Amino acid sequence: QVTLEESGGGLVQPGGSLRVSCTASGNVDSTYVRAWYRQAPGKQREFVASISTGNSITYADFAKVRFTISRGNVKNRVDLQMTNLKPDDTAVYSCRHSEIRAQFWGQGTQVTVSS
């Protein structure tokens, strides 16, 4: 079993930056893919970015320029650095951890972009 904890969400003004983090605990396999998704009010959840233990990185088109996914300084942590944030980035950002036999989701962290 793997437990995911997201942190770092909050309120930010348009054009600002924010970093959200996802830390895994429990029986974490040595091989996995960690991904960020987001869900805005009234919309379907959408993929944002992912990183594998082999450092293969994928971004959604909207995230390629403004967002950066990376491994944090803490073991089993993945960060999503978001810059030049727009009101359309307002959403609950959730972390998914995928291993060969299972996948796990975090509870999500709210990011609100508003003046």
Secondary structure as the mmCIF struct_conf table of DSSP 4:
data_model
#
loop_
_struct_conf.conf_type_id
_struct_conf.id
_struct_conf.beg_label_comp_id
_struct_conf.beg_label_asym_id
_struct_conf.beg_label_seq_id
_struct_conf.end_label_comp_id
_struct_conf.end_label_asym_id
_struct_conf.end_label_seq_id
STRN STRN1 VAL A 2 SER A 7
STRN STRN2 GLY A 10 VAL A 12
TURN_TY1_P TURN_TY1_P1 PRO A 14 GLY A 15
STRN STRN3 LEU A 18 GLY A 26
BEND BEND1 ASN A 27 ASN A 27
BEND BEND2 SER A 30 THR A 31
STRN STRN4 VAL A 33 GLN A 39
TURN_TY1_P TURN_TY1_P2 PRO A 41 GLY A 42
BEND BEND3 LYS A 43 LYS A 43
STRN STRN5 GLU A 46 SER A 52
TURN_TY1_P TURN_TY1_P3 THR A 53 GLY A 54
STRN STRN6 ILE A 57 TYR A 59
HELX_RH_3T_P HELX_RH_3T_P1 ASP A 61 ALA A 63
TURN_TY1_P TURN_TY1_P4 LYS A 64 ARG A 66
STRN STRN7 PHE A 67 ARG A 71
BEND BEND4 ASN A 73 VAL A 74
TURN_TY1_P TURN_TY1_P5 LYS A 75 ASN A 76
STRN STRN8 ARG A 77 MET A 82
BEND BEND5 ASN A 84 ASN A 84
HELX_RH_3T_P HELX_RH_3T_P2 PRO A 87 ASP A 89
STRN STRN9 ALA A 91 SER A 98
BEND BEND6 ILE A 100 ARG A 101
STRN STRN10 GLN A 103 TRP A 105
STRN STRN11 THR A 109 VAL A 113
#
